[in-house]
């Protein structure tokens, strides 16, 4: 349940009853959690969450419906498309480009200049050193049929 307690503060209650207060980012209106930091010159889409302890660098653009999980680090000048999940304690180097509907697993490390296509899935703990390495890195395209099969199992 979300409640607007003021112009720039939103409170969210999870299923267990825990209430967390988020403040709205001045550029885009994204929700910034307690202890999280996002540079003011970055754009954070209004329906994106930046969770506790996460950091977003300068000159970034994070689309709508995203989730930057706890303790994740997003470097400078990073582009993150709509509906992208960045797992806890993941690190995205500067000038990384992650297209829409992608998932970055917990603890992944993605180096400077890496470009990931739409619907990418970077498994937990994966390391992609830099833009040259991303061409040969194992990045699995999510497949709706595979997802449906896993959910049915």
C-alpha positions as a Markdown table, in Angstrom:
| # | Residue | x | y | z |
|---|---|---|---|---|
| 1 | Unk | 0.0 | 0.0 | 0.0 |
| 2 | Unk | 1.4 | 3.4 | -1.0 |
| 3 | Unk | 0.5 | 6.7 | 0.8 |
| 4 | Unk | 1.6 | 10.1 | -0.2 |
| 5 | Unk | 2.5 | 11.9 | 3.0 |
| 6 | Unk | 3.6 | 15.1 | 1.5 |
| 7 | Unk | 4.7 | 16.5 | -1.8 |
| 8 | Unk | 8.0 | 14.7 | -1.9 |
| 9 | Unk | 7.6 | 11.8 | 0.5 |
| 10 | Unk | 5.9 | 8.4 | -0.2 |
| 11 | Unk | 5.4 | 5.6 | 2.3 |
| 12 | Unk | 5.1 | 2.0 | 1.2 |
| 13 | Unk | 3.9 | -0.8 | 3.4 |
| 14 | Unk | 5.0 | -4.3 | 2.4 |
| 15 | Unk | 3.1 | -7.6 | 2.9 |
| 16 | Unk | 4.6 | -8.0 | 6.4 |
| 17 | Unk | 3.4 | -4.6 | 7.6 |
| 18 | Unk | 6.9 | -2.9 | 7.4 |
| 19 | Unk | 6.6 | 0.8 | 6.3 |
| 20 | Unk | 9.4 | 2.4 | 4.3 |
| 21 | Unk | 9.5 | 6.1 | 3.4 |
| 22 | Unk | 10.9 | 7.2 | 0.1 |
| 23 | Unk | 11.6 | 10.6 | -1.2 |
| 24 | Unk | 10.9 | 11.7 | -4.8 |
| 25 | Unk | 14.0 | 12.4 | -6.9 |
| 26 | Unk | 13.9 | 16.0 | -8.2 |
| 27 | Unk | 14.6 | 15.0 | -11.8 |
| 28 | Unk | 12.0 | 12.4 | -12.9 |
| 29 | Unk | 10.3 | 11.7 | -9.6 |
| 30 | Unk | 11.7 | 8.3 | -8.9 |
| 31 | Unk | 11.5 | 6.9 | -5.4 |
| 32 | Unk | 14.7 | 7.1 | -3.4 |
| 33 | Unk | 14.9 | 4.8 | -0.3 |
| 34 | Unk | 16.5 | 5.5 | 3.1 |
| 35 | Unk | 20.3 | 5.9 | 2.8 |
| 36 | Unk | 20.2 | 5.7 | -1.0 |
| 37 | Unk | 21.9 | 8.5 | -3.1 |
| 38 | Unk | 21.1 | 9.6 | -6.6 |
| 39 | Unk | 22.8 | 12.6 | -8.2 |
| 40 | Unk | 20.4 | 15.4 | -9.0 |
| 41 | Unk | 21.5 | 15.6 | -12.6 |
| 42 | Unk | 20.4 | 12.0 | -13.2 |
| 43 | Unk | 16.9 | 11.3 | -14.4 |
| 44 | Unk | 15.0 | 8.6 | -12.5 |
| 45 | Unk | 11.6 | 7.6 | -13.9 |
| 46 | Unk | 8.6 | 8.2 | -11.6 |
| 47 | Unk | 7.8 | 4.5 | -11.1 |
| 48 | Unk | 11.4 | 3.4 | -10.4 |
| 49 | Unk | 12.7 | 2.5 | -6.9 |
| 50 | Unk | 16.2 | 3.1 | -5.7 |
| 51 | Unk | 16.5 | 1.0 | -2.5 |
| 52 | Unk | 18.4 | 1.6 | 0.7 |
| 53 | Unk | 22.1 | 2.0 | 0.4 |
| 54 | Unk | 22.1 | 2.1 | -3.4 |
| 55 | Unk | 24.0 | 4.8 | -5.3 |
| 56 | Unk | 23.3 | 6.4 | -8.7 |
| 57 | Unk | 26.0 | 8.4 | -10.3 |
| 58 | Unk | 26.0 | 11.6 | -12.3 |
| 59 | Unk | 24.3 | 12.0 | -15.7 |
| 60 | Unk | 22.4 | 8.7 | -15.6 |
| 61 | Unk | 19.0 | 8.0 | -17.2 |
| 62 | Unk | 16.9 | 5.3 | -15.5 |
| 63 | Unk | 13.6 | 4.5 | -17.2 |
| 64 | Unk | 10.2 | 3.7 | -15.8 |
| 65 | Unk | 9.3 | 0.7 | -13.7 |
| 66 | Unk | 12.9 | -0.1 | -12.7 |
| 67 | Unk | 14.2 | -1.4 | -9.5 |
| 68 | Unk | 17.7 | -0.6 | -8.2 |
| 69 | Unk | 18.0 | -3.0 | -5.3 |
| 70 | Unk | 19.9 | -2.5 | -2.0 |
| 71 | Unk | 23.5 | -1.6 | -2.1 |
| 72 | Unk | 23.7 | -1.6 | -5.9 |
| 73 | Unk | 26.1 | 1.0 | -7.5 |
| 74 | Unk | 25.3 | 2.6 | -10.8 |
| 75 | Unk | 28.3 | 4.5 | -12.3 |
| 76 | Unk | 28.2 | 7.8 | -14.1 |
| 77 | Unk | 26.5 | 8.3 | -17.4 |
| 78 | Unk | 24.6 | 5.0 | -17.3 |
| 79 | Unk | 21.5 | 4.3 | -19.3 |
| 80 | Unk | 19.0 | 1.9 | -17.9 |
| 81 | Unk | 15.8 | 1.2 | -19.9 |
| 82 | Unk | 12.3 | 0.7 | -18.7 |
| 83 | Unk | 11.4 | -2.2 | -16.4 |
| 84 | Unk | 15.0 | -3.2 | -15.6 |
| 85 | Unk | 16.0 | -4.9 | -12.3 |
| 86 | Unk | 19.5 | -4.4 | -10.9 |
| 87 | Unk | 20.1 | -6.9 | -8.1 |
| 88 | Unk | 21.5 | -6.2 | -4.7 |
| 89 | Unk | 25.2 | -5.3 | -4.4 |
| 90 | Unk | 25.6 | -5.2 | -8.2 |
| 91 | Unk | 28.0 | -2.7 | -9.7 |
| 92 | Unk | 27.5 | -1.0 | -13.1 |
| 93 | Unk | 30.5 | 0.8 | -14.4 |
| 94 | Unk | 30.4 | 4.2 | -16.1 |
| 95 | Unk | 28.7 | 4.5 | -19.6 |
| 96 | Unk | 26.9 | 1.1 | -19.3 |
| 97 | Unk | 23.8 | 0.7 | -21.4 |
| 98 | Unk | 21.1 | -1.8 | -20.3 |
| 99 | Unk | 18.1 | -2.0 | -22.6 |
| 100 | Unk | 14.5 | -2.5 | -21.4 |
| 101 | Unk | 13.1 | -5.6 | -19.6 |
| 102 | Unk | 16.6 | -6.8 | -18.5 |
| 103 | Unk | 17.6 | -8.5 | -15.2 |
| 104 | Unk | 20.9 | -8.1 | -13.5 |
| 105 | Unk | 21.5 | -10.7 | -10.8 |
| 106 | Unk | 22.8 | -10.1 | -7.3 |
| 107 | Unk | 26.5 | -9.2 | -7.0 |
| 108 | Unk | 27.0 | -8.9 | -10.8 |
| 109 | Unk | 29.8 | -6.7 | -12.0 |
| 110 | Unk | 29.4 | -4.9 | -15.4 |
| 111 | Unk | 32.4 | -2.9 | -16.6 |
| 112 | Unk | 32.7 | 0.4 | -18.3 |
| 113 | Unk | 30.9 | 0.8 | -21.7 |
| 114 | Unk | 29.2 | -2.5 | -21.7 |
| 115 | Unk | 25.9 | -2.6 | -23.8 |
| 116 | Unk | 23.3 | -5.2 | -23.1 |
| 117 | Unk | 20.3 | -5.7 | -25.4 |
| 118 | Unk | 16.7 | -5.8 | -24.4 |
| 119 | Unk | 15.5 | -8.8 | -22.4 |
| 120 | Unk | 19.0 | -9.7 | -21.2 |
| 121 | Unk | 19.5 | -11.8 | -18.1 |
| 122 | Unk | 22.9 | -11.5 | -16.3 |
| 123 | Unk | 23.1 | -14.3 | -13.8 |
| 124 | Unk | 24.0 | -13.7 | -10.2 |
| 125 | Unk | 27.7 | -13.1 | -9.6 |
| 126 | Unk | 28.6 | -12.7 | -13.3 |
| 127 | Unk | 31.5 | -10.5 | -14.2 |
| 128 | Unk | 31.7 | -8.7 | -17.5 |
| 129 | Unk | 35.0 | -6.8 | -17.6 |
| 130 | Unk | 34.4 | -4.1 | -20.2 |
| 131 | Unk | 32.7 | -3.4 | -23.6 |
| 132 | Unk | 35.0 | -5.8 | -25.5 |
| 133 | Unk | 34.2 | -8.6 | -23.1 |
| 134 | Unk | 30.5 | -8.1 | -23.4 |
| 135 | Unk | 30.5 | -9.3 | -27.0 |
| 136 | Unk | 31.6 | -12.7 | -25.9 |
| 137 | Unk | 29.9 | -12.8 | -22.4 |
| 138 | Unk | 27.2 | -15.3 | -21.7 |
| 139 | Unk | 24.1 | -13.1 | -21.5 |
| 140 | Unk | 20.9 | -15.1 | -21.8 |
| 141 | Unk | 17.9 | -13.7 | -23.6 |
| 142 | Unk | 14.9 | -14.3 | -21.5 |
| 143 | Unk | 12.4 | -16.4 | -23.3 |
| 144 | Unk | 8.7 | -16.2 | -22.5 |
| 145 | Unk | 8.2 | -19.8 | -23.2 |
| 146 | Unk | 11.1 | -20.8 | -20.8 |
| 147 | Unk | 9.7 | -18.6 | -18.1 |
| 148 | Unk | 6.2 | -20.2 | -18.4 |
| 149 | Unk | 7.8 | -23.6 | -18.3 |
| 150 | Unk | 9.7 | -22.7 | -15.1 |
| 151 | Unk | 6.6 | -21.2 | -13.5 |
| 152 | Unk | 4.5 | -24.4 | -14.3 |
| 153 | Unk | 7.2 | -26.7 | -12.7 |
